[in-house]
Amino acid sequence: MRVIILTTSAYGTTGHHLPALFACKDIEIGMVVVSEGLVTSRKKQYLRKIKKILKIGIGGAMNGVRMRKWYNEDINKYCKIENAENYCKANNIPFKRVPSTNSDETVKLFKEANADVGLSLGNGYISGKVFKIPKWGMLNIHHEVLPEYQNAQSIIWQLYNGSSQTGYTIHKIDKHIDTGEILLQEKLPIIFRDTLEDTVAFNYARLFDASLAGLVRVLQNFEQYFLAAKPQGNGTSYTTPSYGQFLRIKKQFEKLKQQQAGK
């Protein structure tokens, strides 16, 4: 199984998953492509940001910036994340950077890679001109349960809804975000730590480990999972929580933590 990885970061999911994928004898890493996220239209970018701020408020936007650390640096305490660029150079894996996810350069590299399947490890929207190139299309790992938590940040929205579980979903990429047919899904109980921040980081790291094991299983038994993929059905899409929603998340966190401690 020859794969090409598309990502927006040399760290994150890619830095975590790459060494284990490379170590699998049945999996060949044809190329790792990192998008630099170049903005093609600043006007559209500003309009999107303004629209989002109007939806979640200034307090929500500020919280969103603060929460980024929970999903990035903080998880390094609980799982090992390599620098994918350094790892590729050390192991002779082609590593390329492109200006944006759906650029002509991305299309060119995907054609050159001649991959059986593409892996999306931390991306936004991927155009059909990219995801349709590999023989079997592309797969995405979404670190939440689908279709209930489309486009959702892991863990926090489960807490918002009073749930003490989280999960990951491996699904086909189609023309929308987080809506493709599901190949594999696994749910995990949320393990509560002292603080909300640490609970998110700790359980996000657990999702990294679990999704890696699941991805290896899918790739090593690919046709079985691919042909048995199931449509999602109607789902619910999320974005960054507003300040009011964030307060509810904190309240629910304390409530659920106490319930778990009392068991």
LINQUICOR-V816725 format. One record per run of one state. SS is the DSSP state (alpha for helix, beta for strand, coil for the rest). FROM is the first residue (numbers start at 1). LEN is the number of residues. If there is no record, write none. Layout:
BEGIN
ss/from/len
SS/FROM/LEN
SS/FROM/LEN
END
This chain:
BEGIN
ss/from/len
coil/1/1
beta/2/6
coil/8/4
alpha/12/12
coil/24/4
beta/28/8
coil/36/6
alpha/42/30
coil/72/1
alpha/73/5
coil/78/6
alpha/84/7
coil/91/4
beta/95/4
coil/99/5
alpha/104/10
coil/114/3
beta/117/4
coil/121/7
alpha/128/4
coil/132/6
beta/138/5
coil/143/7
beta/150/1
coil/151/5
alpha/156/5
coil/161/4
beta/165/8
coil/173/9
beta/182/8
coil/190/6
alpha/196/25
coil/221/1
alpha/222/6
coil/228/2
beta/230/1
coil/231/6
beta/237/1
coil/238/5
alpha/243/19
coil/262/2
END
